[in-house]
Amino acid sequence: MNPIITAPELATALAGPRPPVLLDVRWQLSTAKAAGAPSFDGRAAHAAGHIPGAVFVDLDRELAAPPGAAGRHPLPGTEEFGAAMRRAGVSSARPVVVYDGGQGWAAARAWWLLRWAGHPDVRVLDGGLAAWEGPLETTVPEPAEGDFTPAVGALGLLGPDAAAALARSGVLFDARAGERYRGEVEPIDRVGGHIPGAVSAPTGENVGPDGRFLPAAELRARFEGLGAADGTEVGVYCGSGVSAAHEVLALAVAGIPAALYAGSWSEWSADPSRPVAVGPDPQ
């Protein structure tokens, strides 16, 4: 099944006899708090207008555990995640479509978590809310309780040691911007650079100017050119496991399975005993 859905396809599905559960996961990663500026409020954005029937899901509170030794966005507890999805109306036998404001990172995080937790039918709205041409509503939905119960393990998950090993035995993609990979800047974490052996593959290069994914053949050619040949084990990390989920989604569109290092650079770099590489080469 294609893990993404176009806006016209979503409109048809919502009008059909078995409409999907629709989740709005608008969110922004921002360093504005450090400058005293207000942070983005996804719940307020949802209340101001959302695709009809969409239920808001808070990435920081429902798709992640509190920040700590495991990174800035560690995976939520299985029970907590299952409860959050049931509150949003998610059931195992009903399709789910997830969208965000257009960047795709937050929607991909929700997609990855649901798929990892065993939901069989989850797709991301390609291009996010910006691609939607239908009406919006401001009524906050009150969905019936769903029955989804997580059974984790359907998608690959890496810890720091496994990620380090994969960087040597297979391909470990670093989905952050190139300047962070090279260690030229680091606006968030303790130190800049990358996991030794990791290959730079910025998430932004998986989409076109409209924020929609490149065609599957182009994505496959991109990743194969970076070393993801048939039979090669692939993993992805980013800053805190959010944009990396978008890259795992792009790889899925290309037909290439990949594991997620959820702790990502925020976990790796917090431990001074772990090695750090800088510069343009994997090393």
C-alpha positions, 0 to 999 in steps of 0.5 A: 500500500502506498503510504501517502495519499493525495488531497483528491484521494482523501476527499474521495475517501472521506465521502465514501462508505468507510471514511478514514480516521483523520488526525491533525498533527500540526507542529513546528520545531522552533528555537524561538523560545530561547529568544523569548518569542511565542512557540507555535500552538498546533491546538489553536491552529486546529481550532481555527480551521481543520479538515472536517472531522480531523482530531488534533494530536499533540506531538510533544505530549502524545507522540513523545515522552518527556525529554531526557537521556533518550533524547528530545522526543523519546518514544511514548510509552506503549500504553500511553500511546495506545490510550492517546490513539483510542481517544482520537478515535483510532481503531485497528480495522479502520484506515487512518490518514494523518496530516500536518501543516505541510512540512510533513515531519509531524505527520510522518512521526504519527505515521511511523508510530502507528505503523510501528505499533501494528496499525495496518492502514496508515497514510500521510496526506502528501503536502499536508493541509496546504494541499487540501482544497476542500472546506475547513471547519472550526468545530472541535470533533468529539470522536467515539473511543477507538479500540486500537491496541499497540503491538509494537515491532512492525517497523525497525527501531534502532538504539544508539549502539545498533545505529553505530553498528549499522553505520559500518555494516549497512547505510545510516542516513543523517536526515538533518540539514547538511550544515548540521551534519558537517558540524558547522552549526548546531542550534539545538544540541550539545555539539555539532557533527554526525555519527561516524560512518553516517551518510548525509541525506537531508530530508528536504531533498525528498520533496519538491518546492510544493512540499510534496514527495518526489516521484517514487522512482526519483526517490529510489534513485536518490537513495540508491545513489547514496548507498541504499542498494538492494539488500543493504540494511538501512537506518535513519536518524535526525535531531530528535527522531521527527524529521527522520520519520519523514525520511523513513516515509520517503524510503517507504515510498521508494520501496526501501524499508528502513529502521528509525533511530528514534533517539537520534542526535539529541540522544547520541550527542548528549553522551560525551563518551560517544564519538563525533565526526565532523566535515562532509565525509562519513568517516 
